[in-house]
Amino acid sequence: MTVDADISVPARALGDPARGRIVTALLGGRAIPAGELARAAGVSASTASEHLRVLLDAGIVTVDRVGRNRFFRLTNDEVAGAVEALQAIAPRTVVQSFRQHRVSADLREARTCYDHLAGDLGLRVTDLLVQSGILSSIRTAATGNAPSPFPAGPVVESLRLHPGSGPRPWSRGCLDWTGRRAHVAGQVGAQILEAMETQQWITRRPDSRAVRLTERGALGLSTLEATISACEA
């Protein structure tokens, strides 16, 4: 027999502004030491440790131990998707400095959400996958396997897509909090982020989880979009 999920457990864990800032900092997909998370949350090291214990107990974050050091990260992409979805319904914070305005604009343009792309760039790539027929559609929380037979073509080759393996869905929708619709996540989202970084289509910005589309990436995406449009004509 199944029962409804107890959403009060993660809700209580996330129901503190400092813990909210911690999980938001972890949306970039990298493991971060406690001291850096304390600075991101604006709290002392001891207070950050208490917050991290709450998040660990709730299964929202996990910890990697390297010697005496501890590095924290979100447990999986489902947690990242839930946090991103909460951002879509959360009130916006007031921008109080030029730096905050710049970071906000950068995040809206392109950012990482755990191990995949989000923002305008993530939605642009998602639309490209749908237009090329690789994805029939993408909706929030939708899951799916890789197409069978797996297609060939410029999009697959340029973004280095492959069927993948393991229980994780090949494609999944993740609600984009700035675009207010789903961008692609799952294995295909991770494959695209890795391919675009490897080919230097994007670079990560040093002070946030925003990424920048390079000239090479802009040319590559424009070429793919033009190819798909020509095929549709």
N, C-alpha and C positions, 0 to 999 in steps of 0.2 A: 504494500500500500504506500502511495506517495502522498505527501502533504505539501502545502505551500512553503516556499523558502522563507526563512526568517530574516527578512531584510533589516531588522533592527540591529543585528550584530554588526554588519559593516557600517550601518548608519551611525551607530554610537561611536565606532572607531574613527569615522571621518568627521564627527560632529564637534570639531574643535578647529579654530582658525589656523593654529600652528600646525596641526596634523594635516590640514588641507594644503598648506603651503609645502609641507614635506612631500606628499604624494604628487603634487603638481611638479615639483622639482625632479621627481623620479620618472616623469612621463617621457623624458628624453631617451630612456632605454638603457642608460649606463648605470653601473653600480657606483654609489657615492658614499664616501665615508661619513660617519656621524657628525664630525666637526663641520663639514661643509653643509650638511643638512641643517644643523643648528643655525648657521649663518643665514641660510635661505629662509628659515622659519622665523628668524628674529628672536631666538630664545637662547638661553644658556646651554652649555653642553649637558649638564645634568638634567635639565628639563627636556631637552631633545631625547635623551636616553629613555626617559619615562614615556614620551610620546611614541617612540619607536617600539617600545615593548608592547604598547596597546595595539599598534598596527601589526606587529608580529603575531600576537595572540589571536587577532582577527583573521589572519591569513592574507592580509593585504600586501605585506612586504615580506621578503625573505632576506637572509643575510649570508654573505660569503666571508669566510674567515681566511685571511692570509697572514700567517704568523700571529702577531698580537693585534693586527688591524682587522676591523670589521667594515665590510662594504655592503650597503643596503640597496636593494632594487625591488621593483614591483614583482609580485609573484608570477604573473603571466600576462599575456595580452588581453585576456578577458577582464582582468582588473583595470588595465589601462583603458579599455573600452568603456568600462563603467565610469571611471573618473572623467573621461572625455565627455561622456553623455551627461554627467552631472554638471559639467561646465556649461553645457548648452542651456540648462534651465536655471543656472545660478545668476544672481545679479552681478552686473559688471562693476569692477572696482574703479574708483575715480582716478584718472591719470593726473599726477601732481608734478611731473617733471618731464623735460624733453626726452630724457633717457627712457622713461616709462612709455612715452608716446612712440618712440622709435622701436622699442622691443615689441610693443603691442602690434604695430604695423608689420614688423618682421614675422611675428608668429602667425598673423592672419595670412600672410603671403605664402609661407611654407615653413613647416615644422615637422619634427618627428613626434610620433605618438607610439611610444614603446619601440617597436621594431619596424614601423611602417611610416609612410608619409601622410601628413594631414595638411589642412589649410587649403588655400586656393590651388597649390600645386598638386596635392593629394587628390583633390576633386577633379582636376584636369586630367591626371593620369587615369583615374577611375572612368571618366567619360570616354577616354581613348580605348580602354579595354572593352567597354560596352559597344562603342561604335564599330570596333574591329570584329565583334562577334565572339571574342574570347570569353566574355561574361554576357549572359543574357540580360541580367539586371543585377543591381546591387542595392540591398535594403538593409536597414538597421537590424543587426543580429541574424541576418540570413546566412546560412552556411551552405557550402557546396563542395563537390569534388572537382578535380581537374577535368576539363572536357575530354571526352573519349570518342574517337581518337584525338590525341593531343594535336592541336593545329600547328602549322608552320606558317611563317610569314615574317614581315619586317618587324612587327611589334614584338612577337615572341623572341626573335633573334636579338633585337636591340635591347630589350629589357631582360633578356636571359631567363625567360620563364621555362619551368619544367614541372612535371606532375607533382614532385615532392614525395614525401613519405611520412608515416607516423599518423597518430590519431587526430592531430590538429587539422581543422578544415583547410582546404586549399584556398578558399575564398570566404570572407566574412565581412559583413557591413559593420562599420564603426561610425557612430553618429559624430559628425564634425561640428564642434561647438561654435565655430565661426561661420561656416557655410550652412549650418542647420540642415544638412542632409548627409547621407552616408558616403564615406570614402572606403576604399577597399583595404581590408586587413587580412589576417590569416597568413598562410604560407606565401601566397602570391604577393601580398603586401611587403613581406620581409624580403622576398626575392628582388622586388623592384628597388627597394631602398638600397640593398647591397649592390645591385648592378649599377645604379646611378652613382653611387659613391665610388665604386671601383673604376668606372669609366670617366670619373671627374665631371659628371653632369651636375653634381651638387657639391657644395662644401658646407660644413657645419660652422655656424657662427660661434665665437668663443665665449660669449657672455649669456647665452640662453640656449634653448633647444630648437631655435629657429635654424633653418638651412637656407642657402642662397643658390638659386639656379645660375650656373655659369654660362658663359657664351656658348661653350660646347654643348651644354645641356639644352639651352634655348634652341639652338640649331637642330639638335637631334629630335626634340619633341615636335618642333614645327615641321620637320621633314616627315615624321610619322603621321602627323595630323593631315598634311597635304596628301600623303599617299592614301590614307583611308578615305579622304574626301573624293579623290580621283576614282577610287574603286566604286564609290557610291553613285557617282555621276553617270 
